[in-house]
Amino acid sequence: MPTLALVLCLTAAFVPASRAQKTSGRKVLSDVKPFYPPTLKNMHIEGLVRLTAIVLPNGSVVAVEVKGGNPILVENAVKAVKAWRYAPGPNQTEEEVVLNFGAK
């Protein structure tokens, strides 16, 4: 079973989370705001979406893990964070991200 996990991690181009540095606080160089559909906005469907972004040493986001939030908002949050760029660093890191839909 550990071999399968290693193969999956290698094909996904990142090391297992146990090897990634936890929340380093790397600076976000470029963030994309998530799309907030007008229909949801008009219906006052809002809230926080909590994510963990797996960031490669070059600053690109290779994966995003959902930690919590309104499922109807999660998809747009994940799409946005996958397009973010972080400052380069010596290691792959896990960065905590909280997006607030509906906040002024």
C-alpha positions as CSV (number, residue, x, y, z in Angstrom):
1,M,0.0,0.0,0.0
2,P,2.8,2.5,0.7
3,T,4.1,1.9,-2.8
4,L,0.7,2.9,-4.3
5,A,0.8,6.2,-2.3
6,L,4.3,7.0,-3.5
7,V,3.3,6.3,-7.1
8,L,0.2,8.5,-6.8
9,C,2.4,11.3,-5.2
10,L,5.0,11.1,-7.9
11,T,2.4,11.2,-10.7
12,A,0.8,14.2,-9.1
13,A,4.3,15.9,-9.0
14,F,4.5,16.5,-5.3
15,V,5.9,14.8,-2.3
16,P,3.6,13.4,0.4
17,A,2.2,16.0,2.8
18,S,4.3,14.5,5.6
19,R,7.4,15.8,3.8
20,A,6.0,19.2,3.0
21,Q,6.7,22.1,5.3
22,K,3.5,23.1,7.1
23,T,2.3,26.7,6.7
24,S,5.4,28.7,6.1
25,G,3.6,32.0,5.5
26,R,5.0,32.4,2.1
27,K,4.1,35.7,0.5
28,V,1.4,35.6,-2.2
29,L,2.7,37.3,-5.3
30,S,-0.4,37.0,-7.5
31,D,-3.8,36.1,-6.3
32,V,-6.9,35.5,-8.4
33,K,-10.2,36.5,-6.8
34,P,-12.8,33.7,-6.9
35,F,-15.8,34.1,-9.1
36,Y,-18.9,34.9,-6.9
37,P,-21.9,34.2,-9.1
38,P,-24.4,37.0,-9.0
39,T,-27.2,34.6,-8.3
40,L,-25.6,33.4,-5.2
41,K,-24.7,36.9,-4.2
42,N,-28.4,38.0,-4.7
43,M,-29.6,35.1,-2.6
44,H,-27.1,36.0,0.2
45,I,-25.4,32.6,0.0
46,E,-22.1,33.5,1.5
47,G,-19.4,32.3,4.0
48,L,-15.9,31.2,4.4
49,V,-14.1,28.5,2.4
50,R,-11.0,27.0,4.1
51,L,-8.3,25.5,1.9
52,T,-4.8,24.2,2.1
53,A,-2.6,25.0,-1.0
54,I,0.3,22.7,-1.8
55,V,3.0,25.1,-3.1
56,L,6.1,24.0,-5.0
57,P,9.5,25.6,-4.4
58,N,9.0,27.7,-7.6
59,G,5.8,29.2,-6.1
60,S,3.2,27.5,-8.2
61,V,0.2,25.8,-6.5
62,V,0.2,22.2,-7.5
63,A,-2.9,21.0,-5.4
64,V,-5.6,22.4,-3.2
65,E,-7.3,20.5,-0.4
66,V,-10.7,21.6,0.9
67,K,-10.8,21.9,4.7
68,G,-14.3,23.3,5.0
69,G,-16.9,25.7,3.8
70,N,-20.2,25.9,1.9
71,P,-20.0,23.3,-0.9
72,I,-21.7,25.6,-3.4
73,L,-18.8,28.0,-3.0
74,V,-15.9,25.5,-2.9
75,E,-15.4,24.9,-6.6
76,N,-14.8,28.6,-7.5
77,A,-12.5,29.0,-4.4
78,V,-10.4,26.0,-5.5
79,K,-10.2,27.2,-9.1
80,A,-9.0,30.6,-8.0
81,V,-6.3,29.4,-5.5
82,K,-4.9,27.0,-8.1
83,A,-4.0,30.1,-10.2
84,W,-2.2,31.8,-7.3
85,R,1.6,32.3,-7.3
86,Y,3.7,32.4,-4.2
87,A,7.2,33.7,-3.6
88,P,9.8,31.0,-4.4
89,G,11.1,29.1,-1.4
90,P,13.6,26.3,-0.7
91,N,10.9,23.6,-0.1
92,Q,7.4,22.6,-1.0
93,T,5.0,24.0,1.6
94,E,1.4,23.8,2.7
95,E,-0.3,27.2,2.9
96,E,-3.6,27.8,4.7
97,V,-6.0,29.9,2.7
98,V,-9.4,31.3,3.9
99,L,-11.6,33.0,1.3
100,N,-14.6,35.0,2.4
101,F,-17.5,35.1,0.0
102,G,-19.9,37.9,0.7
103,A,-17.7,40.2,2.8
104,K,-17.6,43.8,1.8
